[in-house]
Every structure is written in structure tokens, then in C-alpha cells.
Amino acid sequence: MIRDKQFLYDGGIRVPLIVRWPERIQPGTVRAELVSGIDISASSPYLAGIPVPEYMEGRTMFGPDYQPRDYIVAARDRCDYTIDHIRAVRTKQFKYIRNFMTGRPYTQPQYRDGPEIRRDADSDAQHP
């Protein structure tokens, strides 16, 4: 959907993570645990053989002592020049979203808004 990744609904936070590492991960392996963006940042130095700084809150997804998350936390505060204040907690089964600025419209205007972003397939066929 248009702008899905900027929202805290599934289109924005339930994104597949695909990793290819022929020496360590068997092709076709599927893992279903929850992963946060901070886990990716902590896993990167680990995979490069660099010690992960203790101040990093992420979990190394490929480390020997990896513990899957029970939940992830997500936030939206700003998108382009618009201000918003929304938080979400997601488990494998449930998601709670709290909107602190309920008077704001779902899709606030953005700098790149123009008529072409709102066209659907039928209007594209009529307007080459």
C-alpha cells in the first residue's frame, strides 16, 4: 500500500528479513521469531567478527547465546515535515497501537504528494 512502511500497522513493521550466508545458514531455512531493527545493527559487527559494544541494546541474531524476543516495540514521531506520536508493541499473536495525537489524519500531507501518487491502475491506463 502507499506509504505502508511509515506506519505501525503490519505493512510497516512486519517485514521479512532475508539473510544469505552460504557457509553458515542452510538454504531454505526459515526462522519465525520477532526481530527488531536494533537486532540487525548488533548482528552486523558480530557477523563481521568485530566485538559488539556492550552499550548496543540489539541481540545478535546469529550468536550462540541468542534469545528470541517475546515482543518488539515500534514508534512513529515524524514523517517528512509532519509530526506524529504513535507507539506499538507487537508479539507473535497481538499488536497494541497507541496514538497520542488522535486529531491528526491517517495520511498527513507530505512534500512528495502529487496527483500521480494517488492514481490507481485504471487511471494509469487512461493517462499514459
N, C-alpha and C positions, 0 to 999 in steps of 0.2 A: 504494500500500500504506500501511497505517497507519504513520505516523511516518517515511516514506521520507526526507524531506528532512534528517533529523538524522543520517543515516548516510553513509558514504563509498562506498557502492555506487552504481551508475548512477542509481537512483531519487533519490538525494540530491545528486549532483554533475553529472549530465548533464541539465541543464535548458535548454530552449530559451530564447534571448534574442530577443525580438521588438522591433524598433525601427521606428517610423513617423516619417518625416521627408520629407514630400512634395517639398520644394524640393531635397533632396539625394540621396534614395535612391529609385530606381525601384521602384514596386510589384512584388511578386513576386520581388524579389532575395533570393537565398539564399546565405549565406556559411557555410562548414562549419568554420572554424578554431576552435581552443580559446580560450575566453575565461575569465578569472579574475574574481572579484568586484572585485579591486583595479583591473582594467581599466575597469570601469563607473565606479568612483569617480574615476578620472583622466579619463575621457571626458566626464563631466558638466561640469566647468568649461570644458573645451575647446569643447564644443558651445554653451555659454553665452557664448563669446567672452572668457572670463577666462583669463589665463595659468595653466598648470598648474604648481604648485610643483615645483621640482626634487627635493624630498625624496619626492615620491609615486613609488612603485615601479610603479604601473599603466601600461599602454600605452594611448594614446588610439586607440581602435578606428577613428576616422574621420579621423585626421590624415594628412597627406600622406606622412609617413615611417613609417607604421605597419608593424611587423614582427610577423606572426602568431607565436604561441607554439608551441614544439615540445612542450611539456608544461605541465601545471598541477599545483599542489601543494594538497592539502586537509588539514584537520585537524579532529579532534573531541577536545575536552578536557572538556567539561562539557555536560550537558543537564538543565535544571531543577536539581534538587539532587543529581544523580548525577555522579560523577566518572568520566571515561574518558580514555584516552590512545591515540589512533589517528592514524596518518598515511597519506596516499595520494599517489601520483604517477600522473598519467594522461596518456597520449599518445593520439593518434587510434586506435591499434591495441591498446594494452595499458594495464592498470592494476595497480599494485602497492599492496597494503594491508598495513600493519604494525600489528598490535595489540600494544601494550605491556602491556596488562592482560588477559591471556587468561583469567583466572579469573572475569571478570565475565560475567554473562549477556548475550545479544544484546540483549534489550529489558529494560533495568532499569526498576524501578517509577518512576513519575512522579506528581506531585501531581494531575494530571487523570485518572489511571487510575480507571476505574469500570467497572461491568458493561456500560454502553452502548457503550463504545469497542470492545469485543470482539465485539459482536453482528454476525452476518452477515445477508445479505438474507433468508434463510429464517426466522431468529428474529425479524426485524423484522415479517414478515408475520404471525407468530403472536402478537406482542406489540405491539399498536397504540400 
